[in-house]
Amino acid sequence: MHVRKAAFKQADVLDARCHAHGFGLQVVVILAYARLLSFTAGHQELKSPTFGFYTAGRSAAFDGLGELIASTTAMQPMTVAVGAEGAQDLIEELRAIQKKLVHRANHQQDDVSCPVAFDAHLNLLWHKPNVRERHEAETGAKTELLKPYKLPYDSGYFTSHPLMPGKTSVDVDPSEARADSTGRAQLYMDVGLDARTGTLSLGARCDRSAMDSHQLEAFCDQFV
C-alpha cells in the first residue's frame, strides 16, 4: 500500500476554477484516474476504461436528498471516455462526466445483489465540514446544550420504516455478495479531500501479482 498525504494543495482554488466551467474537482479526479488506467492497462490504450466507483459524499443534488440516511455504500460501474483532445474537447468531456454523476445520483444507495468484481476501483472520500460548525469555531461561539450524536458506521443502523422505495445497499450483508474475485489482481485508489487544509491526499493498494511496491509508487507519481 502506498499513501501520499497532501498530494495536491490549494484544492479549494482548483475546485472554484472547475465550477466556473460547469463541473466539480471530483470529475477531474475521475478523468485523471481513467486516463491513467487507459495508459497502463496494456500494450494498447483503452478508449473507455470501466472501473468500480465509490464515493463517500454526495456526487450531486436531487429531490429527497435530505431523507437519505447515508452516502453511497455500493460500488457502481463507471465508464469514462479518455480520447478528448484540445482544451474545449476536454472541458466538454468533464461536463459529460458531471452530467453522468447527476443521473446516477438517484441510485447512490441501490442494492447491488451481485456486484461485479472490477479489476480497478476509485474511492472518493469527499467530505466537507459543516458550515455552521466551522463558523462557530472561528468566532469562538459557546457550545450548544444539545449536539447530534455521531454514529460510527453508516450501515450499522436504520430507521423503523423505509425512507425510499425498494431495497438499498444497507439491507444486504456485503459478505453475502455472490461475485467471485478469485485469481483477479485488483487495484484500489482512494482520493480524499481535507477541506480544512484545502488539500487532496491519496492512497493506493494492489495485488503483488499485478504491481510491486515500486510500481505502485510509480503509478501514484503518474497520477499526481
Buried (B, 14 or more C-beta within 10 A) or exposed (E): EBEBEEBBEEBBEBBEEBEEEEBBBBBBBBBBBBBBBBEBEEEEBBEEBBBBBBBBBBBBEBEEEEEBBBBBBBBBEBEBBBEBEEEEEBBEBBBBBBEBBEEBBBEBBBBBEEBEBBBBBBBBBBEEEEEEEEEBEEEEEEEEEEEEEEEEEBBEEBEEEEEEEEEBBBEBEEEEBEEEEEEEEBBBBBBBBBBEBBBBBBBBBBEEEBBEEEEBBBBBEEBE
